């Protein structure tokens, strides 16, 4: 359930129910049509980076050390920060 939204977010509001997923699919690219992959061409994430998809920064920390966003969704936590879209 959305707790709050950032500046410029117009497609979600507090109280909306959402399902964070690692990657959506455009349905048009070769990888979306492949039976061997679900990694859409629109997915621009480095799974080794550990941060947010667009800027690589972590939004959470503990004792001054960053807590990384597992696959950009942090769905093993009580709260998470994700990009709308």
Beta strands, then each sheet from edge to edge (+ up, - down):
strand 1: 60-62
strand 2: 65-67
sheet 1: 1+ 2-
end
